[in-house]
C-alpha cells in the first residue's frame, strides 16, 4: 500500500518537473525569437512570460480534462 502511493507521488513530481522544463524552454525560445525580431528586452521578456504562462495553463487544462475522463 505504501509503495503504490510513493510511486504515484514520484510520477506526479516527475511529470510536474517535465512540464516546467518544457514551459521554460518554450518561454526562452519565444524570448529569443522576439529579440531576433528586433523587440526590446522588456518586450521580449513579456512575450517569454506570456508563453510560459500559456504552456502552464495548457498543461493544467489537459490534466483537468484527463482527470475528468479517468474518474
trRosetta pair geometry for C-beta under 8 A, 3 or more apart (Angstrom, degrees):
i j d omega theta_ij theta_ji phi_ij phi_ji
1 4 6.2 -56 -154 29 27 110
1 5 7.1 18 155 -9 61 106
2 5 6.1 -62 -156 39 34 106
2 6 6.3 34 151 -21 68 109
3 6 5.6 -56 -148 36 33 114
3 7 6.4 34 154 -20 66 104
4 7 5.8 -53 -149 35 31 110
4 8 6.5 33 151 -20 63 106
5 8 5.4 -50 -147 35 36 115
5 9 6.4 38 153 -19 66 103
6 9 5.8 -51 -147 36 32 111
6 10 6.4 33 152 -19 64 106
7 10 5.6 -54 -147 37 32 113
7 11 6.4 33 154 -19 65 105
8 11 5.9 -54 -148 35 30 110
8 12 6.4 29 154 -17 64 107
9 12 5.8 -55 -147 37 31 111
9 13 6.3 29 156 -17 66 108
10 13 5.8 -56 -145 39 30 109
10 14 6.2 26 158 -15 65 109
11 14 5.9 -56 -143 40 29 108
11 15 6.1 29 158 -19 64 109
12 15 5.9 -57 -146 38 27 111
12 16 6.3 29 155 -20 63 108
13 16 5.7 -54 -147 36 30 112
13 17 6.4 30 155 -19 64 106
14 17 5.6 -52 -146 36 32 112
14 18 6.4 34 154 -20 64 105
15 18 5.7 -54 -148 36 32 112
15 19 6.4 32 154 -19 65 105
16 19 5.8 -54 -148 35 31 111
16 20 6.4 29 154 -17 64 106
17 20 5.8 -56 -148 37 31 110
17 21 6.4 31 154 -19 65 106
18 21 5.7 -54 -147 36 32 111
18 22 6.4 30 155 -17 65 106
19 22 5.8 -55 -148 38 31 110
19 23 6.2 31 153 -19 65 107
19 55 7.6 170 -179 144 81 100
19 56 7.2 99 151 -112 111 62
19 59 4.6 95 -151 -145 132 162
20 23 5.6 -54 -145 38 31 112
20 24 6.3 33 155 -20 65 105
20 56 7.9 32 -100 -95 61 100
21 24 5.7 -53 -147 36 30 111
21 25 6.4 29 155 -17 64 106
22 25 5.8 -55 -148 38 31 110
22 26 6.3 30 154 -18 65 106
22 55 6.4 -156 114 177 91 139
23 26 5.8 -54 -145 38 31 110
23 27 6.2 31 155 -18 64 108
23 51 8.0 163 -165 127 69 75
23 52 5.0 80 165 -148 99 69
23 55 3.9 177 -111 93 84 131
23 56 5.3 39 -114 -54 153 80
23 59 7.4 -79 -60 -11 116 137
24 27 5.7 -55 -146 39 30 112
24 28 6.2 31 156 -19 65 106
24 52 6.8 33 -90 -116 40 110
25 28 5.7 -52 -144 37 30 111
25 29 6.3 31 156 -18 64 106
26 29 5.8 -55 -148 37 30 111
26 30 6.3 31 153 -19 64 106
26 51 5.2 -145 133 152 96 114
26 52 6.8 156 82 -86 94 51
26 55 5.0 131 56 -56 150 146
27 30 5.7 -54 -147 36 31 111
27 31 6.3 30 155 -17 65 106
27 48 4.2 76 179 -177 83 80
27 49 6.7 52 -145 -77 122 25
27 51 4.8 166 -99 84 59 104
27 52 3.6 10 -74 -59 133 96
27 55 7.4 -110 -43 14 87 131
28 31 5.7 -55 -148 38 31 111
28 32 6.2 30 155 -18 65 108
28 48 6.6 47 -80 -140 26 121
29 32 5.7 -55 -144 38 31 111
29 33 6.2 29 157 -17 65 107
29 51 7.8 -121 67 140 80 161
30 33 5.8 -55 -145 39 29 109
30 34 6.3 32 154 -22 63 106
30 47 5.1 -144 149 136 108 97
30 48 5.0 162 83 -99 100 55
30 50 7.6 -122 140 68 155 83
30 51 3.9 158 -7 -19 161 159
31 34 5.6 -54 -148 34 30 112
31 35 6.5 28 155 -17 65 104
31 44 4.6 82 -156 163 73 94
31 45 6.4 35 -122 -89 118 38
31 47 6.2 157 -88 81 54 94
31 48 3.4 3 -57 -67 106 124
31 51 7.9 -131 -33 32 72 133
32 35 5.8 -54 -149 36 32 109
32 36 6.3 31 153 -18 65 106
32 44 7.8 86 -53 -166 17 124
33 36 5.6 -53 -144 38 33 112
33 37 6.3 34 153 -21 64 108
34 37 5.6 -59 -150 37 31 112
34 39 4.2 -36 165 35 91 142
34 43 6.3 -154 168 118 130 89
34 44 3.9 168 95 -115 122 77
34 47 4.5 142 -64 52 150 151
34 48 7.2 -114 17 -42 135 81
35 38 7.8 95 -179 -36 31 10
35 39 6.1 -82 -84 58 35 86
35 41 7.4 28 -100 -95 106 56
35 44 4.7 25 -57 -103 81 153
39 43 4.0 -122 180 96 111 123
39 44 4.8 144 97 -59 118 81
39 47 7.0 43 118 -3 172 137
40 43 4.8 91 54 11 77 105
40 44 6.9 -144 93 -6 37 90
41 44 5.7 -55 -141 38 31 111
41 45 6.2 31 159 -20 65 107
42 45 5.7 -56 -146 38 31 111
42 46 6.3 34 154 -21 65 105
43 46 5.6 -52 -149 34 32 113
43 47 6.5 30 153 -16 64 104
44 47 5.8 -54 -149 37 33 110
44 48 6.3 34 152 -20 65 106
45 48 5.6 -51 -145 36 33 113
45 49 6.3 33 155 -18 65 105
46 49 5.8 -54 -146 37 30 110
46 50 6.3 31 154 -19 64 106
47 50 5.7 -53 -145 36 31 112
47 51 6.4 32 155 -19 64 106
48 51 5.8 -56 -150 36 30 111
48 52 6.4 33 152 -20 65 106
49 52 5.6 -51 -146 35 33 114
49 53 6.3 31 156 -16 65 106
50 53 5.8 -55 -147 39 30 110
50 54 6.3 33 152 -23 64 107
51 54 5.6 -53 -146 34 31 113
51 55 6.5 30 156 -18 65 103
52 55 6.1 -57 -152 34 29 108
52 56 6.5 24 154 -14 64 108
53 56 5.8 -56 -146 40 32 110
53 57 6.1 33 155 -20 67 108
54 57 5.7 -55 -144 38 29 112
54 58 6.2 31 155 -20 64 106
55 58 5.7 -52 -146 36 30 112
55 59 6.4 31 154 -19 64 105
56 59 5.8 -54 -148 36 31 111
56 60 6.4 31 153 -19 64 107
57 60 5.7 -55 -148 37 31 112
57 61 6.3 32 154 -19 65 107
58 61 5.7 -55 -147 37 31 112
58 62 6.3 29 156 -17 65 107
59 62 5.8 -55 -146 38 30 110
59 63 6.3 31 154 -20 64 107
60 63 5.7 -54 -146 36 30 111
60 64 6.4 30 154 -18 63 106
61 64 5.8 -56 -150 36 30 111
61 65 6.4 28 154 -17 65 107
62 65 5.7 -54 -145 38 32 110
62 66 6.2 30 157 -16 66 107
63 66 5.9 -55 -144 40 29 108
63 67 6.2 32 155 -21 64 107
64 67 5.7 -54 -144 35 29 112
64 68 6.4 30 156 -19 63 105
65 68 5.8 -54 -150 35 31 111
65 69 6.5 28 152 -17 64 106
66 69 5.6 -55 -147 38 34 110
66 70 6.0 19 160 -9 68 113
67 70 6.1 -63 -139 45 28 102
67 71 5.9 27 162 -26 66 113
68 71 6.1 -54 -136 31 25 109
